[in-house]
Amino acid sequence: MPDFLYTATQAIAQETPWLLPLCFALFGACVGSFLNVVIYRMPREMSVNEPRRSFCPACQAPIPWYLNLPILSWLMLRGRAVCCGVRIPVRYWLVELCTAAMFAALSWSFADADVLTQALLCAWAACMIATFCIDWEQMVVLPQLTWTAAALGVCAAALSPWIVEGQALDMSEGFMWALAGAVSGFVLLKVVALLGRGLFGNKRRAFEEPCSWSLRQKEEDLELRVGDDTYSWSDLFMENTNRVELVDATAEELASEQGTLIFRVDSVQLPDGRAIPLEDCEKLTGTCAGLVLRREAMGSGDALIALSIGALCGWQGVLFALVAGSFIGILWGIICRVGRGQPMPFGPAFIAGAFFWLFYGQQLFFRYLDWCAQ
């Protein structure tokens, strides 16, 4: 790192230790306002630059700058839009507040790093906060955000290698350590996902007598009914690699021979190997003797989150975040009574575990190793 930058940062930290965290908090509030734009627009494949001015999602009216002040505007407006009176979700205010608090906490906790490293850590955190909220609301992980976070983590580890492992590494060693952490984190989650699919991802059911089945449009989703059971298409195909098999089945509208029908997210494969797009099928009905659900136990986006975490926190951080995130997810499911038969994203809990590692987990981990060595 540049010596003058480190020296200047340490001089400011010694004279006024609150100054840099305060500046980062103010900047974080502004970044949080931009993250709200990212969280709303990117999953909808909208540009974050056009239109440049924020607009009301309900009536599309542009929001003037004096009503778009980070943190303050939501409080002054009491959570309602001036243009049409629609309620503004509290998530907008929480994102701005949490981003400001996160930036301040990172600057304070990593006060021994230079200001550029602190900025990289904050940028990494901003990408993870956006990923957290998008996965929470849309149950999707955007590769653009996770790859950006991974790159920022590698840069921070190369610039100040000591922040990632508490050891005096040089720049090249920090860079290679970060790359190894990113790759190992990605591979670790892929292995966990494969094991989970083998243990929990497959569900089989056989019927004593052939039962009827149907696939039809219901509101904005498809509905699959097999006997007395009903399945939502969006729940069945949270991952595009999932599939549904109807054993010894017939499809009256397709006039296919009896055999296994394989449903994918956008098509059905007939016993003779032909694949028919579902958009060409208004309604499908028939009979079947069994049902097989083949679903991923963990979303593919979680591996990309692990890539981002590993780039900054290493494989130890990924493992810690995985365990901590599992406990957080279980606790959240118990408190809110979700998860049983309902889709529940793991990404937010995973990211929360990574933040805990960044502030406290790393110290606890190395203290535990020292205790084991004694």
C-alpha positions in Angstrom: 0.0 0.0 0.0 1.2 3.6 -0.5 3.2 4.6 2.6 1.8 8.2 2.5 -1.8 7.0 2.4 -1.2 4.7 5.4 0.6 7.4 7.3 -2.1 10.0 6.7 -4.8 7.5 7.7 -3.1 6.6 10.9 -2.5 10.3 11.7 -6.2 11.1 11.4 -7.1 8.0 13.4 -4.8 9.0 16.3 -5.8 12.7 16.4 -9.6 12.3 15.8 -10.6 8.6 15.8 -14.2 9.4 15.2 -13.7 11.5 12.0 -13.2 8.7 9.4 -16.0 6.5 10.8 -18.3 9.6 10.7 -17.3 10.4 7.1 -17.9 6.8 6.1 -21.3 6.7 7.8 -22.4 9.8 5.9 -21.1 8.4 2.6 -22.7 5.0 3.5 -26.1 6.6 3.9 -25.8 8.0 0.3 -24.6 4.6 -0.9 -27.6 3.0 0.8 -29.9 5.3 -1.1 -28.3 4.1 -4.4 -28.5 0.4 -3.2 -32.3 0.9 -2.9 -32.2 1.7 -6.7 -30.1 -1.4 -7.4 -32.3 -3.6 -5.3 -35.4 -2.5 -7.1 -34.2 -2.2 -10.7 -31.6 -4.9 -11.2 -33.9 -8.0 -10.6 -36.3 -6.4 -13.0 -33.6 -6.0 -15.6 -33.9 -2.2 -15.5 -30.9 0.2 -15.9 -29.6 1.8 -12.7 -28.7 4.9 -14.7 -31.8 5.5 -16.8 -33.9 7.2 -15.6 -31.3 9.0 -13.6 -33.8 10.4 -11.1 -35.5 8.1 -8.6 -39.2 7.5 -9.2 -42.2 6.3 -7.3 -42.7 2.5 -8.1 -46.5 3.0 -7.7 -47.3 6.0 -9.9 -43.9 6.4 -11.7 -43.7 10.1 -10.6 -40.1 11.5 -10.3 -38.9 12.1 -6.8 -37.4 15.5 -6.2 -34.0 15.7 -4.5 -35.3 17.3 -1.4 -37.6 14.4 -0.8 -34.9 11.8 -1.4 -32.5 12.6 1.5 -31.0 9.4 2.9 -32.5 8.2 6.2 -34.2 11.6 6.9 -36.8 11.6 4.1 -38.5 8.4 5.1 -38.9 9.7 8.6 -40.1 13.1 7.5 -42.7 11.6 5.2 -43.7 9.1 7.8 -43.3 6.3 5.3 -45.7 7.6 2.7 -45.1 9.0 -0.8 -46.1 12.6 -1.4 -47.1 12.0 -5.0 -49.7 9.3 -4.5 -49.8 8.5 -0.8 -48.7 4.9 -1.2 -46.8 3.4 1.7 -43.0 3.3 1.3 -41.7 0.0 2.5 -39.5 0.3 5.7 -36.9 -1.7 3.8 -35.8 1.6 2.0 -35.0 3.3 5.3 -33.4 0.2 6.9 -31.0 -0.3 3.9 -29.8 3.3 4.2 -29.5 3.1 8.0 -27.7 -0.3 7.9 -25.4 0.7 5.1 -24.4 3.9 7.0 -23.9 1.8 10.2 -21.9 -0.9 8.4 -19.6 1.6 6.8 -18.9 3.3 10.1 -18.3 -0.1 11.9 -15.9 -1.2 9.2 -13.9 2.0 9.4 -13.8 1.8 13.1 -13.0 -1.9 13.3 -10.3 -1.7 10.6 -8.8 1.6 11.8 -5.3 0.1 11.4 -5.8 -0.2 7.6 -5.4 2.7 5.2 -8.4 4.6 3.9 -8.3 2.9 0.5 -8.6 -0.6 2.1 -11.4 0.7 4.3 -13.2 1.9 1.1 -12.8 -1.5 -0.5 -14.2 -3.2 2.5 -17.2 -0.9 2.5 -17.7 -1.5 -1.3 -17.6 -5.2 -0.6 -20.2 -4.8 2.2 -22.4 -2.7 -0.1 -22.5 -5.5 -2.7 -23.4 -8.0 0.0 -26.1 -5.8 1.4 -27.7 -5.5 -2.0 -27.4 -9.3 -2.5 -29.0 -9.9 0.9 -32.0 -7.8 0.1 -32.5 -9.1 -3.5 -32.3 -12.7 -2.4 -34.7 -11.9 0.5 -37.3 -10.3 -1.7 -36.9 -12.1 -5.0 -35.1 -15.3 -4.0 -32.5 -14.7 -6.7 -28.7 -14.0 -6.5 -27.3 -11.7 -9.2 -23.9 -12.8 -10.5 -23.0 -9.2 -11.3 -23.0 -8.3 -7.6 -21.3 -11.4 -6.3 -18.5 -11.3 -8.8 -18.0 -7.6 -8.1 -17.8 -8.4 -4.4 -15.3 -11.1 -5.0 -13.1 -8.8 -7.0 -13.3 -6.2 -4.2 -12.4 -8.8 -1.6 -9.3 -9.9 -3.6 -8.2 -6.3 -4.0 -8.6 -5.6 -0.3 -6.7 -8.7 0.6 -3.9 -7.9 -1.8 -3.7 -4.3 -0.6 -3.7 -5.1 3.1 -3.1 -8.8 3.5 -3.0 -8.7 7.3 -6.7 -8.0 7.5 -7.7 -11.4 6.2 -5.6 -13.7 8.4 -4.0 -11.5 11.0 -0.5 -12.3 9.7 2.2 -10.3 8.0 1.8 -11.4 4.4 3.1 -9.6 1.4 0.9 -8.4 -1.4 1.4 -11.4 -3.7 0.7 -13.8 -0.9 -2.4 -11.9 0.1 -3.6 -11.9 -3.5 -3.1 -15.7 -3.9 -4.6 -16.3 -0.4 -7.8 -14.4 -1.5 -8.0 -16.3 -4.8 -7.6 -19.6 -3.0 -10.3 -18.6 -0.5 -12.7 -17.6 -3.3 -12.2 -20.9 -5.2 -12.4 -23.0 -2.0 -15.6 -21.3 -0.9 -17.2 -21.9 -4.2 -16.2 -25.5 -4.3 -17.2 -26.1 -0.7 -20.8 -24.8 -1.4 -21.0 -26.9 -4.5 -20.1 -30.0 -2.6 -22.6 -29.2 0.2 -25.3 -28.6 -2.5 -24.5 -32.0 -4.2 -24.6 -33.8 -0.8 -27.9 -32.0 0.1 -29.5 -33.0 -3.3 -28.5 -36.6 -2.7 -29.9 -36.7 0.8 -32.9 -34.3 0.7 -33.4 -33.2 -2.9 -35.3 -36.2 -4.3 -38.9 -37.0 -3.4 -40.6 -40.1 -4.7 -44.2 -41.2 -4.5 -45.9 -44.2 -6.0 -49.7 -44.6 -6.2 -51.5 -47.9 -5.8 -53.8 -47.0 -8.6 -53.1 -44.7 -11.5 -54.3 -41.2 -10.6 -55.1 -38.1 -12.6 -52.8 -35.2 -13.1 -53.2 -31.7 -14.7 -51.0 -28.7 -15.5 -52.8 -25.4 -16.0 -52.3 -21.7 -15.7 -53.5 -20.2 -12.4 -53.2 -16.4 -12.2 -49.5 -15.6 -13.0 -48.1 -19.1 -12.2 -48.6 -22.6 -13.4 -50.2 -25.2 -11.1 -49.4 -28.9 -11.2 -52.1 -31.1 -9.6 -51.3 -34.8 -9.0 -54.0 -36.7 -7.3 -54.9 -34.7 -4.2 -51.6 -32.8 -4.1 -51.1 -29.3 -5.7 -47.7 -27.8 -6.5 -46.8 -24.3 -7.6 -44.5 -24.1 -10.6 -42.4 -21.3 -9.0 -41.9 -23.5 -5.9 -41.0 -26.6 -7.9 -38.5 -24.7 -10.1 -36.7 -22.3 -7.8 -33.6 -23.6 -9.7 -33.7 -24.1 -13.5 -31.9 -27.5 -13.0 -34.9 -28.9 -11.0 -37.2 -31.3 -12.8 -40.4 -33.2 -12.2 -41.0 -36.8 -13.5 -44.4 -38.4 -13.9 -43.9 -42.2 -14.0 -46.0 -44.4 -16.4 -47.9 -41.3 -17.4 -50.1 -40.3 -20.3 -50.7 -36.9 -21.7 -54.1 -36.7 -23.5 -53.5 -33.3 -25.3 -50.1 -34.5 -26.6 -51.3 -38.0 -27.7 -48.0 -39.5 -26.4 -47.4 -43.1 -25.6 -47.4 -44.2 -21.9 -44.1 -43.6 -20.2 -42.1 -41.1 -18.1 -42.9 -37.4 -18.6 -40.1 -35.2 -17.6 -41.1 -31.6 -16.8 -38.5 -28.8 -16.8 -39.0 -25.2 -16.1 -40.1 -24.3 -19.6 -40.7 -27.7 -21.4 -42.0 -31.2 -21.1 -40.1 -34.2 -22.5 -42.2 -37.0 -23.9 -41.3 -40.7 -23.6 -40.1 -40.7 -27.2 -37.6 -38.0 -26.4 -39.4 -35.0 -28.0 -39.4 -31.8 -25.9 -42.5 -29.6 -26.1 -42.3 -25.9 -24.9 -44.9 -25.3 -22.2 -45.8 -22.0 -23.8 -47.3 -24.1 -26.6 -49.5 -26.0 -24.1 -52.6 -24.3 -22.9 -53.5 -27.2 -20.6 -52.2 -30.7 -20.0 -54.1 -33.6 -18.4 -53.5 -37.3 -18.0 -52.9 -40.2 -15.6 -49.7 -41.4 -13.9 -48.6 -44.1 -11.5 -45.9 -42.2 -9.7 -44.2 -38.8 -9.0 -40.5 -38.0 -8.7 -39.3 -34.5 -7.6 -35.7 -33.8 -8.3 -34.8 -30.5 -6.7 -31.6 -28.7 -5.6 -31.3 -28.7 -1.8 -29.3 -25.4 -2.0 -29.6 -22.7 -4.7 -26.7 -22.3 -7.2 -26.6 -18.6 -6.2 -25.4 -19.6 -2.7 -22.1 -20.9 -4.3 -21.6 -17.4 -5.8 -22.2 -15.8 -2.4 -19.5 -18.3 -1.0 -17.2 -17.1 -3.7 -17.6 -13.5 -2.5 -17.2 -14.4 1.1 -14.1 -16.6 0.5 -12.3 -13.9 -1.4 -12.2 -11.7 1.7 -12.7 -14.2 4.6 -11.0 -17.3 3.3 -12.3 -20.9 3.5 -12.5 -20.5 7.3 -14.8 -17.6 7.0 -17.0 -19.5 4.5 -17.2 -22.5 6.8 -18.0 -20.3 9.8 -20.6 -18.3 7.8 -22.2 -21.6 6.6 -22.6 -22.9 10.1 -23.7 -19.6 11.6 -26.0 -19.0 8.7 -27.7 -22.4 9.3 -28.3 -21.5 12.9 -29.6 -18.1 11.9 -31.9 -19.6 9.3 -33.3 -22.2 11.8 -33.9 -19.5 14.4 -35.6 -17.2 11.9 -37.8 -20.1 10.6 -38.9 -20.9 14.2 -39.6 -17.2 15.1 -41.5 -16.5 11.8 -42.9 -20.0 11.3 -41.6 -20.2 7.8 -39.6 -22.8 5.9 -42.0 -25.8 6.4 -43.2 -26.4 2.9 -42.5 -22.8 2.0 -39.4 -21.6 0.1 -36.9 -19.8 2.3 -33.7 -18.2 0.9 -30.4 -19.2 2.6 -28.4 -16.3 1.2 -29.4 -13.6 3.7 -28.5 -15.9 6.7 -25.3 -16.8 4.9 -24.3 -13.2 4.5 -25.2 -12.4 8.1 -22.9 -15.1 9.2 -20.1 -13.6 7.0 -20.6 -10.2 8.6 -20.3 -11.8 12.0 -17.1 -13.5 11.0 -15.7 -10.2 9.7 -16.2 -8.4 13.0 -15.9 -11.2 15.6 -15.7 -14.6 14.2 -12.1 -14.3 13.0 -10.8 -13.4 16.4 -12.9 -16.2 18.0 -11.6 -18.7 15.5 -7.9 -18.0 16.0 -8.4 -17.9 19.8 -9.9 -21.3 19.6 -6.9 -22.6 17.6 -4.5 -21.1 20.2 -6.5 -22.8 23.0 -6.4 -26.1 21.2 -2.6 -25.8 20.7 -2.0 -25.3 24.4 
